[in-house]
């Protein structure tokens, strides 16, 4: 693949991630790109009327989105081709009453969301983004100018940090500094000041909020030949971007199956929410499509699911040159070498021989050679939305992802050359 083409896809991924500092913004950016391609929004509370070729999307709770293109064949015969990913990433979230004032500093208390690498949040220029709920509705907010910082303690006061390691108490030591203020009203003024900086005209109108911290440094290409991507939230916005790009690239013609892209929130904390993969969002929406498009067909939903296939796309662990012994010796994915099929005998991934073979065939048709990942037998395996979707719907599922390093760091690393091949394979499956 020409380097220029690889870099174009990687640069588009970086632009997508930079526009998505929170799951709310990620869904907004996905919807924007869908609408630019002719997709129209559906209201969950309205009656749906659909026909072949229709391109629609639906949003739940502002942070999960499902888009689909109605296939040309009956659902009971062709089913759904689904690509699933998730919009959330480990981060720090503001507590409901975040304001603290001590020793002349104003700080904002945070709660750790997901399995974040705590130390990577130190000494970074942090912005704030998310959703504020107002008396007359809600709005998304974002402040890319640095507002917060969690400073490290000087080595002079922690002499053994390089030999004993850095251990952080998330309650007392992951508390960002917001301002210098030793006045009596320092604590009282903190939250209204933050909301004003986030563009809220009248802080008194805010009834609640869902706000997270993010690194204000944008993504970039790096390395000798710009072959590396350095960015926040690669896990898992890179998979959202791949699925979305594949759906748009596949177009609306020449597909029997109904194509579905679903990007869930809350994967990093177990997916158990109204908009998470363990919730009813996907199931309810697919049932609704069957009800509208296959009315009168006997056992229509079960027949459609039996003919369906799901790709759970979540990033994979590349071998780390400094920690290669942490990998299973015969399963060491490398950056720049293409999509990774992930398997686990204990079903932490939903991949089976059948589903892996189907994804491998799509890779072959797309001119891509897949890699394989299995965790070491003496280590615990993480999981993702694949097993949740497979168990909840009874649908054949494969877990895949592009290789990366620094997973769950505030700033992660991947290969520019891997972005376009994953899009190509997913587009092939959609077709």
C-alpha positions as a LaTeX table, in Angstrom:
\begin{tabular}{lrrr}
\hline
Residue & $x$ (\AA) & $y$ (\AA) & $z$ (\AA) \\
\hline
Unk1 & 0.00 & 0.00 & 0.00 \\
Unk2 & 1.44 & 3.42 & $-0.90$ \\
Unk3 & 2.71 & 5.38 & 2.11 \\
Unk4 & 0.65 & 8.40 & 1.06 \\
Unk5 & $-2.58$ & 6.38 & 1.21 \\
Unk6 & $-1.67$ & 4.91 & 4.60 \\
Unk7 & $-0.93$ & 8.35 & 5.99 \\
Unk8 & $-4.19$ & 9.79 & 4.64 \\
Unk9 & $-6.19$ & 7.20 & 6.61 \\
Unk10 & $-4.04$ & 7.73 & 9.70 \\
Unk11 & $-4.41$ & 11.51 & 9.50 \\
Unk12 & $-8.19$ & 11.14 & 9.20 \\
Unk13 & $-8.15$ & 8.91 & 12.29 \\
Unk14 & $-6.22$ & 11.56 & 14.20 \\
Unk15 & $-8.73$ & 14.23 & 13.13 \\
Unk16 & $-11.59$ & 11.96 & 14.25 \\
Unk17 & $-10.04$ & 11.40 & 17.68 \\
Unk18 & $-9.15$ & 15.07 & 18.18 \\
Unk19 & $-12.83$ & 15.90 & 17.52 \\
Unk20 & $-13.90$ & 13.34 & 20.15 \\
Unk21 & $-12.60$ & 14.26 & 23.62 \\
Unk22 & $-15.59$ & 12.50 & 25.26 \\
Unk23 & $-18.03$ & 9.74 & 24.23 \\
Unk24 & $-20.65$ & 12.44 & 23.64 \\
Unk25 & $-18.37$ & 14.22 & 21.18 \\
Unk26 & $-17.45$ & 10.90 & 19.54 \\
Unk27 & $-21.11$ & 10.15 & 18.83 \\
Unk28 & $-21.62$ & 13.70 & 17.58 \\
Unk29 & $-18.67$ & 13.30 & 15.17 \\
Unk30 & $-19.90$ & 9.89 & 13.97 \\
Unk31 & $-23.36$ & 11.36 & 13.33 \\
Unk32 & $-21.84$ & 14.31 & 11.47 \\
Unk33 & $-19.95$ & 12.01 & 9.13 \\
Unk34 & $-22.97$ & 9.78 & 8.64 \\
Unk35 & $-25.19$ & 12.72 & 7.73 \\
Unk36 & $-22.60$ & 13.97 & 5.26 \\
Unk37 & $-23.05$ & 10.60 & 3.49 \\
Unk38 & $-26.84$ & 10.80 & 3.46 \\
Unk39 & $-27.75$ & 8.98 & 6.67 \\
Unk40 & $-30.80$ & 10.33 & 8.49 \\
Unk41 & $-31.49$ & 10.31 & 12.22 \\
Unk42 & $-34.28$ & 8.23 & 13.72 \\
Unk43 & $-36.11$ & 9.02 & 16.95 \\
Unk44 & $-36.48$ & 6.02 & 19.25 \\
Unk45 & $-39.84$ & 7.33 & 20.47 \\
Unk46 & $-41.30$ & 7.63 & 16.94 \\
Unk47 & $-42.68$ & 4.99 & 14.59 \\
Unk48 & $-40.14$ & 3.79 & 12.04 \\
Unk49 & $-40.92$ & 3.21 & 8.38 \\
Unk50 & $-38.11$ & 1.68 & 6.32 \\
Unk51 & $-37.41$ & 0.21 & 2.93 \\
Unk52 & $-34.50$ & $-1.32$ & 1.02 \\
Unk53 & $-31.46$ & 0.94 & 0.72 \\
Unk54 & $-32.48$ & 3.29 & 3.55 \\
Unk55 & $-29.56$ & 4.73 & 5.53 \\
Unk56 & $-30.47$ & 5.64 & 9.09 \\
Unk57 & $-28.95$ & 6.04 & 12.53 \\
Unk58 & $-30.20$ & 6.22 & 16.10 \\
Unk59 & $-28.51$ & 7.64 & 19.22 \\
Unk60 & $-29.11$ & 6.49 & 22.79 \\
Unk61 & $-28.27$ & 8.60 & 25.85 \\
Unk62 & $-26.03$ & 10.82 & 23.67 \\
Unk63 & $-23.05$ & 8.46 & 24.00 \\
Unk64 & $-23.97$ & 5.35 & 21.97 \\
Unk65 & $-24.92$ & 5.23 & 18.30 \\
Unk66 & $-26.21$ & 2.59 & 15.88 \\
Unk67 & $-26.21$ & 3.16 & 12.11 \\
Unk68 & $-27.57$ & 0.83 & 9.44 \\
Unk69 & $-28.16$ & 0.44 & 5.74 \\
Unk70 & $-31.12$ & $-1.77$ & 4.84 \\
Unk71 & $-29.99$ & $-4.65$ & 2.61 \\
Unk72 & $-31.60$ & $-5.73$ & $-0.63$ \\
Unk73 & $-32.37$ & $-9.29$ & 0.56 \\
Unk74 & $-35.01$ & $-10.27$ & 3.16 \\
Unk75 & $-33.69$ & $-10.14$ & 6.71 \\
Unk76 & $-34.82$ & $-13.69$ & 7.40 \\
Unk77 & $-32.43$ & $-14.89$ & 4.69 \\
Unk78 & $-29.50$ & $-12.46$ & 4.74 \\
Unk79 & $-29.58$ & $-11.23$ & 8.34 \\
Unk80 & $-27.27$ & $-8.51$ & 9.65 \\
Unk81 & $-23.58$ & $-7.84$ & 9.20 \\
Unk82 & $-22.57$ & $-6.02$ & 12.36 \\
Unk83 & $-19.41$ & $-4.17$ & 13.37 \\
Unk84 & $-19.34$ & $-3.23$ & 17.03 \\
Unk85 & $-16.93$ & $-0.97$ & 18.92 \\
Unk86 & $-17.04$ & 1.38 & 21.91 \\
Unk87 & $-16.85$ & 5.14 & 22.34 \\
Unk88 & $-15.42$ & 5.34 & 25.87 \\
Unk89 & $-11.82$ & 5.29 & 27.08 \\
Unk90 & $-10.25$ & 5.22 & 30.55 \\
Unk91 & $-10.11$ & 8.72 & 31.98 \\
Unk92 & $-10.70$ & 10.90 & 35.01 \\
Unk93 & $-14.27$ & 12.13 & 35.56 \\
Unk94 & $-15.31$ & 15.03 & 37.73 \\
Unk95 & $-17.19$ & 14.10 & 40.89 \\
Unk96 & $-20.66$ & 15.63 & 41.38 \\
Unk97 & $-19.25$ & 18.02 & 43.98 \\
Unk98 & $-15.68$ & 18.42 & 42.76 \\
Unk99 & $-14.51$ & 21.70 & 44.32 \\
Unk100 & $-11.68$ & 21.54 & 46.85 \\
Unk101 & $-9.67$ & 24.35 & 48.41 \\
Unk102 & $-6.54$ & 23.81 & 50.49 \\
Unk103 & $-3.13$ & 25.37 & 50.99 \\
Unk104 & $-3.95$ & 28.18 & 48.58 \\
Unk105 & $-4.84$ & 25.81 & 45.72 \\
Unk106 & $-8.24$ & 25.20 & 44.15 \\
Unk107 & $-8.58$ & 21.62 & 42.97 \\
Unk108 & $-11.28$ & 19.55 & 41.26 \\
Unk109 & $-11.85$ & 16.07 & 42.65 \\
Unk110 & $-12.05$ & 13.26 & 40.09 \\
Unk111 & $-13.05$ & 9.63 & 39.97 \\
Unk112 & $-11.04$ & 7.16 & 37.90 \\
Unk113 & $-13.11$ & 5.75 & 35.04 \\
Unk114 & $-11.97$ & 2.36 & 33.75 \\
Unk115 & $-8.52$ & 0.80 & 34.02 \\
Unk116 & $-6.44$ & 3.91 & 33.48 \\
Unk117 & $-2.65$ & 3.95 & 33.79 \\
Unk118 & $-2.66$ & 6.46 & 36.63 \\
Unk119 & 0.89 & 7.77 & 36.32 \\
Unk120 & 0.41 & 8.85 & 32.71 \\
Unk121 & $-2.05$ & 11.53 & 33.87 \\
Unk122 & 0.66 & 13.39 & 35.74 \\
Unk123 & 2.25 & 16.52 & 34.29 \\
Unk124 & $-0.12$ & 16.70 & 31.33 \\
Unk125 & $-2.05$ & 19.76 & 30.14 \\
Unk126 & $-5.64$ & 18.71 & 30.76 \\
Unk127 & $-8.85$ & 20.03 & 29.25 \\
Unk128 & $-12.44$ & 19.31 & 30.22 \\
Unk129 & $-15.21$ & 17.99 & 27.96 \\
Unk130 & $-18.58$ & 16.30 & 28.18 \\
Unk131 & $-22.24$ & 17.13 & 28.69 \\
Unk132 & $-23.98$ & 19.60 & 30.95 \\
Unk133 & $-27.65$ & 19.24 & 31.78 \\
Unk134 & $-29.53$ & 22.52 & 31.88 \\
Unk135 & $-32.97$ & 23.48 & 33.11 \\
Unk136 & $-34.20$ & 23.50 & 29.50 \\
Unk137 & $-32.19$ & 20.65 & 27.98 \\
Unk138 & $-28.54$ & 19.67 & 27.65 \\
Unk139 & $-25.49$ & 20.61 & 25.61 \\
Unk140 & $-22.01$ & 19.32 & 24.91 \\
Unk141 & $-19.08$ & 21.38 & 26.13 \\
Unk142 & $-15.36$ & 21.31 & 25.48 \\
Unk143 & $-12.40$ & 23.44 & 26.51 \\
Unk144 & $-9.24$ & 22.56 & 24.61 \\
Unk145 & $-7.15$ & 25.22 & 26.35 \\
Unk146 & $-5.36$ & 23.64 & 29.32 \\
Unk147 & $-7.38$ & 24.12 & 32.49 \\
Unk148 & $-6.00$ & 21.49 & 34.85 \\
Unk149 & $-2.81$ & 19.68 & 35.78 \\
Unk150 & $-1.78$ & 16.97 & 38.23 \\
Unk151 & 1.82 & 17.82 & 39.12 \\
Unk152 & 4.32 & 15.16 & 40.07 \\
Unk153 & 6.08 & 15.47 & 43.39 \\
Unk154 & 9.71 & 16.52 & 43.05 \\
Unk155 & 12.28 & 13.71 & 43.21 \\
Unk156 & 14.00 & 15.64 & 45.99 \\
Unk157 & 10.97 & 14.85 & 48.17 \\
Unk158 & 10.54 & 11.29 & 46.91 \\
Unk159 & 14.09 & 10.01 & 46.55 \\
Unk160 & 13.23 & 6.34 & 46.02 \\
Unk161 & 10.64 & 6.76 & 43.27 \\
Unk162 & 12.95 & 5.44 & 40.53 \\
Unk163 & 13.84 & 2.31 & 42.50 \\
Unk164 & 10.62 & 1.59 & 44.40 \\
Unk165 & 8.19 & 2.72 & 41.71 \\
Unk166 & 5.40 & 5.28 & 41.74 \\
Unk167 & 2.20 & 4.27 & 43.52 \\
Unk168 & $-0.65$ & 6.76 & 43.42 \\
Unk169 & $-3.66$ & 6.95 & 45.69 \\
Unk170 & $-6.51$ & 7.97 & 43.35 \\
Unk171 & $-8.42$ & 9.68 & 46.17 \\
Unk172 & $-5.60$ & 11.91 & 47.38 \\
Unk173 & $-2.96$ & 12.03 & 44.64 \\
Unk174 & $-4.92$ & 12.16 & 41.38 \\
Unk175 & $-6.48$ & 15.53 & 42.16 \\
Unk176 & $-5.79$ & 18.20 & 39.51 \\
Unk177 & $-5.00$ & 21.82 & 40.31 \\
Unk178 & $-7.40$ & 24.36 & 38.82 \\
Unk179 & $-6.39$ & 27.72 & 40.30 \\
Unk180 & $-4.48$ & 29.66 & 42.95 \\
Unk181 & $-6.95$ & 31.19 & 45.37 \\
Unk182 & $-6.72$ & 31.47 & 49.15 \\
Unk183 & $-9.87$ & 33.54 & 49.61 \\
Unk184 & $-12.76$ & 32.43 & 51.78 \\
Unk185 & $-14.93$ & 31.84 & 48.71 \\
Unk186 & $-12.34$ & 29.92 & 46.70 \\
Unk187 & $-14.22$ & 26.62 & 46.94 \\
Unk188 & $-17.59$ & 28.24 & 46.29 \\
Unk189 & $-16.37$ & 29.91 & 43.10 \\
Unk190 & $-14.60$ & 26.91 & 41.59 \\
Unk191 & $-17.41$ & 25.08 & 39.79 \\
Unk192 & $-19.17$ & 28.23 & 38.45 \\
Unk193 & $-15.80$ & 29.42 & 37.14 \\
Unk194 & $-15.22$ & 26.10 & 35.36 \\
Unk195 & $-18.68$ & 26.12 & 33.79 \\
Unk196 & $-18.15$ & 29.67 & 32.57 \\
Unk197 & $-14.85$ & 28.64 & 30.97 \\
Unk198 & $-16.74$ & 25.80 & 29.28 \\
Unk199 & $-19.06$ & 28.31 & 27.64 \\
Unk200 & $-22.06$ & 28.11 & 29.95 \\
Unk201 & $-23.45$ & 31.65 & 30.18 \\
Unk202 & $-25.26$ & 31.16 & 33.46 \\
Unk203 & $-23.82$ & 28.48 & 35.74 \\
Unk204 & $-27.03$ & 28.57 & 37.80 \\
Unk205 & $-28.86$ & 27.00 & 34.83 \\
Unk206 & $-26.77$ & 23.82 & 35.15 \\
Unk207 & $-28.64$ & 21.11 & 37.03 \\
Unk208 & $-25.99$ & 18.39 & 36.58 \\
Unk209 & $-23.07$ & 17.34 & 34.38 \\
Unk210 & $-21.05$ & 14.45 & 32.96 \\
Unk211 & $-17.56$ & 15.87 & 32.49 \\
Unk212 & $-14.23$ & 14.16 & 31.90 \\
Unk213 & $-10.62$ & 15.27 & 31.66 \\
Unk214 & $-8.56$ & 14.80 & 28.51 \\
Unk215 & $-5.08$ & 15.56 & 27.22 \\
Unk216 & $-5.19$ & 18.78 & 25.20 \\
Unk217 & $-2.23$ & 17.70 & 23.05 \\
Unk218 & $-3.63$ & 16.48 & 19.75 \\
Unk219 & $-2.65$ & 13.34 & 17.92 \\
Unk220 & 0.37 & 13.28 & 15.66 \\
Unk221 & 2.40 & 11.12 & 13.32 \\
Unk222 & 5.88 & 10.26 & 14.55 \\
Unk223 & 8.89 & 8.09 & 13.84 \\
Unk224 & 11.53 & 8.09 & 11.13 \\
Unk225 & 8.99 & 7.93 & 8.30 \\
Unk226 & 5.89 & 9.15 & 10.15 \\
Unk227 & 4.95 & 5.50 & 10.56 \\
Unk228 & 3.69 & 5.82 & 14.14 \\
Unk229 & 0.56 & 7.39 & 15.60 \\
Unk230 & 0.72 & 9.04 & 19.01 \\
Unk231 & $-2.73$ & 9.95 & 20.31 \\
Unk232 & $-5.16$ & 9.74 & 23.17 \\
Unk233 & $-8.11$ & 7.33 & 23.07 \\
Unk234 & $-6.86$ & 5.03 & 20.31 \\
Unk235 & $-8.53$ & 2.38 & 22.46 \\
Unk236 & $-11.14$ & 2.36 & 21.19 \\
Unk237 & $-11.94$ & 5.32 & 18.94 \\
Unk238 & $-9.63$ & 3.81 & 16.34 \\
Unk239 & $-12.09$ & 0.91 & 15.99 \\
Unk240 & $-15.09$ & 3.27 & 15.88 \\
Unk241 & $-13.32$ & 5.12 & 13.07 \\
Unk242 & $-12.53$ & 1.88 & 11.22 \\
Unk243 & $-16.11$ & 0.63 & 11.42 \\
Unk244 & $-17.56$ & 3.98 & 10.41 \\
Unk245 & $-15.12$ & 4.42 & 7.52 \\
Unk246 & $-15.87$ & 0.88 & 6.32 \\
Unk247 & $-19.61$ & 1.46 & 6.43 \\
Unk248 & $-19.27$ & 4.64 & 4.39 \\
Unk249 & $-16.79$ & 3.07 & 1.98 \\
Unk250 & $-19.01$ & 0.04 & 1.39 \\
Unk251 & $-21.74$ & 2.28 & $-0.02$ \\
Unk252 & $-25.43$ & 1.46 & $-0.24$ \\
Unk253 & $-25.50$ & $-0.95$ & $-3.20$ \\
Unk254 & $-24.71$ & $-4.62$ & $-3.86$ \\
Unk255 & $-25.28$ & $-5.91$ & $-0.32$ \\
Unk256 & $-27.81$ & $-8.58$ & 0.59 \\
Unk257 & $-27.38$ & $-8.27$ & 4.35 \\
Unk258 & $-28.43$ & $-5.23$ & 6.35 \\
Unk259 & $-25.23$ & $-3.49$ & 7.46 \\
Unk260 & $-25.01$ & $-2.32$ & 11.06 \\
Unk261 & $-22.44$ & $-0.25$ & 12.92 \\
Unk262 & $-22.91$ & 0.04 & 16.68 \\
Unk263 & $-20.62$ & 2.03 & 18.97 \\
Unk264 & $-21.42$ & 1.52 & 22.66 \\
Unk265 & $-20.52$ & 3.51 & 25.73 \\
Unk266 & $-19.31$ & 2.06 & 29.06 \\
Unk267 & $-17.24$ & $-0.87$ & 27.76 \\
Unk268 & $-14.35$ & 0.15 & 29.99 \\
Unk269 & $-16.49$ & $-0.30$ & 33.12 \\
Unk270 & $-18.36$ & $-3.49$ & 32.22 \\
Unk271 & $-20.97$ & $-2.38$ & 29.66 \\
Unk272 & $-23.89$ & $-2.68$ & 32.09 \\
Unk273 & $-25.95$ & 0.39 & 31.24 \\
Unk274 & $-28.86$ & 1.42 & 29.06 \\
Unk275 & $-26.40$ & 2.36 & 26.30 \\
Unk276 & $-23.78$ & $-0.32$ & 27.00 \\
Unk277 & $-23.25$ & $-3.59$ & 25.16 \\
Unk278 & $-24.75$ & $-5.52$ & 28.08 \\
Unk279 & $-27.86$ & $-3.35$ & 27.87 \\
Unk280 & $-30.74$ & $-3.76$ & 25.40 \\
Unk281 & $-29.73$ & $-1.13$ & 22.80 \\
Unk282 & $-28.54$ & $-3.47$ & 20.05 \\
Unk283 & $-31.12$ & $-6.17$ & 20.70 \\
Unk284 & $-34.04$ & $-3.73$ & 20.80 \\
Unk285 & $-32.93$ & $-1.97$ & 17.62 \\
Unk286 & $-32.42$ & $-5.19$ & 15.66 \\
Unk287 & $-35.80$ & $-6.50$ & 16.83 \\
Unk288 & $-37.37$ & $-3.27$ & 15.69 \\
Unk289 & $-35.78$ & $-3.52$ & 12.25 \\
Unk290 & $-37.08$ & $-7.06$ & 11.89 \\
Unk291 & $-40.54$ & $-5.97$ & 12.99 \\
Unk292 & $-40.60$ & $-3.20$ & 10.38 \\
Unk293 & $-38.88$ & $-5.02$ & 7.51 \\
Unk294 & $-40.05$ & $-8.62$ & 8.00 \\
Unk295 & $-43.61$ & $-8.19$ & 9.22 \\
Unk296 & $-45.62$ & $-11.37$ & 8.86 \\
Unk297 & $-42.60$ & $-13.71$ & 8.59 \\
Unk298 & $-42.68$ & $-16.61$ & 11.06 \\
Unk299 & $-39.90$ & $-16.59$ & 13.68 \\
Unk300 & $-38.41$ & $-13.64$ & 11.81 \\
Unk301 & $-36.01$ & $-12.35$ & 14.46 \\
Unk302 & $-34.50$ & $-15.75$ & 15.27 \\
Unk303 & $-34.06$ & $-16.51$ & 11.56 \\
Unk304 & $-32.40$ & $-13.16$ & 10.95 \\
Unk305 & $-29.97$ & $-13.64$ & 13.85 \\
Unk306 & $-29.11$ & $-17.16$ & 12.66 \\
Unk307 & $-28.04$ & $-15.63$ & 9.33 \\
Unk308 & $-26.02$ & $-12.81$ & 10.91 \\
Unk309 & $-22.36$ & $-12.16$ & 11.69 \\
Unk310 & $-20.74$ & $-9.75$ & 14.15 \\
Unk311 & $-17.25$ & $-8.29$ & 14.26 \\
Unk312 & $-16.32$ & $-6.99$ & 17.70 \\
Unk313 & $-13.59$ & $-4.45$ & 16.99 \\
Unk314 & $-11.41$ & $-3.43$ & 19.92 \\
Unk315 & $-7.72$ & $-2.67$ & 19.93 \\
Unk316 & $-5.15$ & $-5.46$ & 20.44 \\
Unk317 & $-1.84$ & $-5.73$ & 22.29 \\
Unk318 & 1.24 & $-5.40$ & 20.09 \\
Unk319 & 4.41 & $-7.06$ & 21.30 \\
Unk320 & 6.44 & $-4.52$ & 23.29 \\
Unk321 & 10.19 & $-4.59$ & 22.49 \\
Unk322 & 11.07 & $-3.95$ & 26.15 \\
Unk323 & 8.58 & $-6.47$ & 27.55 \\
Unk324 & 8.40 & $-9.23$ & 24.94 \\
Unk325 & 8.35 & $-11.87$ & 27.67 \\
Unk326 & 4.82 & $-10.76$ & 28.59 \\
Unk327 & 3.52 & $-12.24$ & 25.32 \\
Unk328 & 2.69 & $-15.80$ & 24.35 \\
Unk329 & 5.76 & $-16.74$ & 22.24 \\
Unk330 & 3.86 & $-17.88$ & 19.15 \\
Unk331 & 1.31 & $-15.04$ & 19.23 \\
Unk332 & 3.16 & $-11.73$ & 19.11 \\
Unk333 & 1.29 & $-9.19$ & 16.96 \\
Unk334 & 3.46 & $-6.40$ & 15.59 \\
Unk335 & 2.72 & $-2.79$ & 14.80 \\
Unk336 & 2.28 & $-2.20$ & 11.09 \\
Unk337 & 1.51 & $-5.83$ & 10.26 \\
Unk338 & $-2.26$ & $-5.67$ & 10.02 \\
Unk339 & $-5.45$ & $-6.64$ & 11.92 \\
Unk340 & $-5.27$ & $-9.04$ & 14.85 \\
Unk341 & $-7.71$ & $-11.89$ & 15.50 \\
Unk342 & $-8.05$ & $-12.37$ & 19.26 \\
Unk343 & $-8.97$ & $-15.73$ & 20.83 \\
Unk344 & $-9.31$ & $-17.09$ & 24.36 \\
Unk345 & $-10.27$ & $-20.61$ & 25.44 \\
Unk346 & $-12.18$ & $-19.23$ & 28.44 \\
Unk347 & $-14.38$ & $-17.12$ & 26.13 \\
Unk348 & $-13.04$ & $-13.77$ & 27.22 \\
Unk349 & $-13.10$ & $-13.26$ & 23.46 \\
Unk350 & $-15.97$ & $-14.64$ & 21.38 \\
Unk351 & $-13.80$ & $-15.86$ & 18.50 \\
Unk352 & $-14.37$ & $-19.42$ & 17.31 \\
Unk353 & $-12.75$ & $-21.37$ & 14.51 \\
Unk354 & $-15.76$ & $-20.58$ & 12.34 \\
Unk355 & $-15.81$ & $-16.85$ & 12.99 \\
Unk356 & $-12.02$ & $-16.54$ & 12.70 \\
Unk357 & $-12.15$ & $-18.33$ & 9.35 \\
Unk358 & $-14.77$ & $-15.92$ & 8.05 \\
Unk359 & $-12.73$ & $-12.88$ & 9.06 \\
Unk360 & $-9.58$ & $-14.46$ & 7.62 \\
Unk361 & $-11.34$ & $-15.02$ & 4.30 \\
Unk362 & $-12.37$ & $-11.37$ & 4.20 \\
Unk363 & $-8.75$ & $-10.45$ & 4.91 \\
Unk364 & $-7.60$ & $-12.62$ & 2.01 \\
Unk365 & $-10.15$ & $-11.08$ & $-0.34$ \\
Unk366 & $-8.95$ & $-7.63$ & 0.74 \\
Unk367 & $-5.28$ & $-8.49$ & 0.25 \\
Unk368 & $-4.51$ & $-8.41$ & 3.98 \\
Unk369 & $-2.79$ & $-11.02$ & 6.16 \\
Unk370 & $-4.22$ & $-11.15$ & 9.71 \\
Unk371 & $-2.21$ & $-11.64$ & 12.87 \\
Unk372 & $-3.25$ & $-13.74$ & 15.87 \\
Unk373 & $-3.26$ & $-13.01$ & 19.60 \\
Unk374 & $-3.64$ & $-15.35$ & 22.56 \\
Unk375 & $-2.71$ & $-14.26$ & 26.08 \\
Unk376 & $-0.06$ & $-16.22$ & 27.99 \\
Unk377 & $-1.52$ & $-19.18$ & 29.85 \\
Unk378 & $-0.19$ & $-17.83$ & 33.15 \\
Unk379 & $-1.84$ & $-14.42$ & 32.73 \\
Unk380 & $-5.43$ & $-13.22$ & 32.98 \\
Unk381 & $-7.14$ & $-12.18$ & 29.74 \\
Unk382 & $-9.08$ & $-8.97$ & 29.31 \\
Unk383 & $-12.42$ & $-8.92$ & 27.56 \\
Unk384 & $-14.59$ & $-6.69$ & 25.40 \\
Unk385 & $-18.04$ & $-6.43$ & 23.83 \\
Unk386 & $-17.65$ & $-9.58$ & 21.72 \\
Unk387 & $-18.65$ & $-12.17$ & 24.35 \\
Unk388 & $-21.43$ & $-9.88$ & 25.61 \\
Unk389 & $-22.91$ & $-9.57$ & 22.11 \\
Unk390 & $-22.49$ & $-13.26$ & 21.32 \\
Unk391 & $-24.13$ & $-14.34$ & 24.57 \\
Unk392 & $-26.90$ & $-11.76$ & 24.44 \\
Unk393 & $-27.96$ & $-12.37$ & 20.86 \\
Unk394 & $-26.66$ & $-15.84$ & 20.07 \\
Unk395 & $-24.83$ & $-14.41$ & 17.07 \\
Unk396 & $-21.63$ & $-15.73$ & 15.50 \\
Unk397 & $-18.92$ & $-13.26$ & 16.58 \\
Unk398 & $-15.22$ & $-12.67$ & 16.06 \\
Unk399 & $-13.04$ & $-10.39$ & 18.21 \\
Unk400 & $-10.45$ & $-8.40$ & 16.30 \\
Unk401 & $-8.46$ & $-5.20$ & 16.61 \\
Unk402 & $-5.44$ & $-3.31$ & 15.39 \\
Unk403 & $-2.23$ & $-3.71$ & 17.42 \\
Unk404 & $-1.13$ & $-0.91$ & 19.73 \\
Unk405 & 1.18 & $-0.03$ & 22.61 \\
Unk406 & 0.56 & 1.93 & 25.83 \\
Unk407 & $-3.04$ & 0.73 & 26.01 \\
Unk408 & $-5.00$ & 2.70 & 28.65 \\
Unk409 & $-2.32$ & 5.37 & 28.89 \\
Unk410 & $-3.42$ & 8.97 & 28.51 \\
Unk411 & $-1.43$ & 8.88 & 25.26 \\
Unk412 & $-1.25$ & 5.68 & 23.24 \\
Unk413 & 0.68 & 4.44 & 20.22 \\
Unk414 & $-0.20$ & 2.58 & 17.02 \\
Unk415 & 1.01 & 2.22 & 13.43 \\
Unk416 & $-0.18$ & 4.41 & 10.56 \\
Unk417 & 0.06 & 1.43 & 8.20 \\
Unk418 & $-2.59$ & $-0.52$ & 10.15 \\
Unk419 & $-5.43$ & 1.99 & 9.80 \\
Unk420 & $-6.38$ & 1.51 & 6.16 \\
Unk421 & $-6.15$ & $-2.33$ & 6.02 \\
Unk422 & $-8.65$ & $-2.74$ & 8.86 \\
Unk423 & $-11.06$ & $-0.39$ & 7.08 \\
Unk424 & $-10.60$ & $-2.38$ & 3.87 \\
Unk425 & $-11.33$ & $-5.72$ & 5.56 \\
Unk426 & $-14.42$ & $-4.44$ & 7.37 \\
Unk427 & $-15.69$ & $-2.88$ & 4.13 \\
Unk428 & $-15.19$ & $-6.24$ & 2.44 \\
Unk429 & $-17.29$ & $-7.93$ & 5.12 \\
Unk430 & $-20.00$ & $-5.28$ & 4.72 \\
Unk431 & $-20.12$ & $-5.93$ & 0.98 \\
\hline
\end{tabular}
